Amino acid sequence: MAIWQQAFTLDQLTALGAHALPGLVGIEFTEFGDNWMRARMPVDARTHQPFGRLHGGASVVLAETVASVAGSMAVPDDKVTVGLEINANHLRPVMSGYVHAIATAETLGRTTQVWTIRIESDDGKLVCLSRMTAAVIARAG
């Protein structure tokens, strides 16, 4: 059974961040299933650290973006989710191409959610493993 409480398209999800940090680093939503959502981010000058590798902070931006957006699609339309805590284990360097993040819901409570985010390289190797706890809050406005 799908967890989604909002109707959405992948293009709409990508457009949410077009004029914010996700858009600046090129995050695009690419796929979703009953309890997971996938996005990708280019590994290029925007997301590199000074030595030409994917910046760990960029991986965290991708992880929090995909989990927060997924979480917000899994609550009623008068609510959104925001990151309360996130951790990340950076396991393998990536120099170019894309990284692909899949956020899977572990638990969806009334006030908090927990998501596991796996970030992989184009060739399917695990780059970063992250977990985010999200707070469910009232939508502003």
C-alpha positions as CSV (number, residue, x, y, z in Angstrom):
1,M,0.0,0.0,0.0
2,A,1.4,3.4,-1.0
3,I,2.2,5.9,1.7
4,W,1.6,9.0,-0.5
5,Q,-1.1,11.4,0.7
6,Q,-0.4,14.0,-2.0
7,A,-0.8,13.8,-5.7
8,F,2.4,14.7,-7.5
9,T,4.5,14.2,-10.6
10,L,8.3,13.9,-10.7
11,D,8.5,17.2,-12.6
12,Q,6.5,18.9,-9.8
13,L,8.9,17.5,-7.2
14,T,11.9,18.8,-9.1
15,A,10.3,22.2,-9.6
16,L,9.8,22.6,-5.8
17,G,13.6,23.2,-5.4
18,A,14.2,25.0,-8.7
19,H,14.9,28.4,-7.1
20,A,16.5,27.0,-3.9
21,L,19.5,24.9,-2.9
22,P,18.3,21.7,-4.6
23,G,18.0,23.6,-7.9
24,L,21.5,25.2,-7.5
25,V,23.1,21.7,-7.2
26,G,21.0,20.2,-10.0
27,I,18.8,17.7,-8.0
28,E,16.1,16.0,-10.1
29,F,13.5,13.5,-8.9
30,T,13.5,10.4,-11.0
31,E,11.3,7.6,-9.6
32,F,9.1,6.5,-6.7
33,G,7.4,3.4,-5.4
34,D,4.9,2.7,-2.6
35,N,7.2,3.8,0.2
36,W,10.4,5.2,-1.4
37,M,11.5,8.1,-3.6
38,R,14.6,8.5,-5.8
39,A,16.4,11.6,-6.9
40,R,19.8,12.2,-8.6
41,M,22.4,14.9,-8.4
42,P,25.3,15.6,-10.8
43,V,28.8,15.3,-9.5
44,D,30.5,18.4,-11.0
45,A,32.0,21.7,-10.0
46,R,28.8,22.6,-8.1
47,T,29.1,19.6,-5.9
48,H,32.8,18.9,-5.7
49,Q,35.1,19.6,-2.7
50,P,38.4,21.4,-3.5
51,F,40.1,18.1,-4.4
52,G,37.7,17.1,-7.2
53,R,35.6,14.6,-5.3
54,L,31.9,14.7,-4.3
55,H,31.6,17.0,-1.2
56,G,30.2,15.2,1.8
57,G,27.9,18.2,2.4
58,A,26.5,17.9,-1.1
59,S,25.6,14.2,-0.3
60,V,23.8,15.4,2.8
61,V,21.9,18.1,0.8
62,L,20.8,15.3,-1.6
63,A,19.8,13.0,1.3
64,E,17.8,15.6,3.2
65,T,16.2,16.9,0.0
66,V,14.8,13.5,-1.1
67,A,13.7,12.5,2.4
68,S,12.1,15.9,3.2
69,V,10.2,16.0,-0.1
70,A,9.2,12.4,0.2
71,G,8.0,13.0,3.8
72,S,6.0,16.0,2.7
73,M,4.2,13.9,0.1
74,A,3.3,11.3,2.9
75,V,1.4,13.8,5.1
76,P,-1.9,15.6,4.6
77,D,-1.8,18.8,2.5
78,D,-1.9,21.1,5.6
79,K,1.5,19.6,6.8
80,V,5.1,19.5,5.6
81,T,8.2,17.8,6.9
82,V,11.5,19.4,7.9
83,G,14.8,17.8,8.9
84,L,15.2,17.4,12.6
85,E,18.4,15.3,12.6
86,I,20.5,13.8,9.8
87,N,23.6,11.6,9.8
88,A,25.7,10.4,7.0
89,N,28.5,7.9,6.5
90,H,30.6,8.8,3.5
91,L,31.9,5.5,2.1
92,R,33.3,5.9,-1.3
93,P,34.5,8.9,-3.4
94,V,32.9,9.9,-6.7
95,M,34.5,12.3,-9.2
96,S,32.0,12.6,-12.0
97,G,28.6,11.4,-13.3
98,Y,25.6,11.3,-11.0
99,V,24.8,10.1,-7.6
100,H,21.4,8.5,-7.0
101,A,19.6,8.7,-3.7
102,I,16.7,6.5,-2.6
103,A,14.9,7.5,0.5
104,T,12.8,4.7,2.1
105,A,10.3,5.4,4.9
106,E,11.2,3.5,8.1
107,T,8.4,4.9,10.2
108,L,5.8,7.6,9.6
109,G,4.3,9.0,12.8
110,R,2.0,11.8,13.5
111,T,4.8,14.2,14.6
112,T,8.0,12.5,13.3
113,Q,9.2,10.3,10.5
114,V,12.4,8.4,10.0
115,W,13.9,7.8,6.6
116,T,16.9,5.8,5.4
117,I,18.7,7.2,2.4
118,R,21.2,5.2,0.3
119,I,23.3,7.2,-2.2
120,E,24.9,5.2,-5.0
121,S,27.2,6.0,-7.9
122,D,26.1,5.5,-11.5
123,D,27.6,2.0,-11.3
124,G,25.5,1.1,-8.2
125,K,28.3,1.3,-5.6
126,L,27.3,2.6,-2.2
127,V,28.7,6.1,-1.7
128,C,26.8,7.3,1.4
129,L,24.4,5.9,3.9
130,S,22.3,8.4,5.7
131,R,19.3,8.5,8.1
132,M,17.1,11.4,8.6
133,T,14.5,12.2,11.3
134,A,11.9,14.6,10.1
135,A,9.5,16.7,12.1
136,V,5.9,17.0,10.8
137,I,4.8,20.6,11.1
138,A,2.0,22.8,9.9
139,R,2.4,24.2,6.3
140,A,3.1,28.0,6.5
141,G,0.7,30.4,4.9
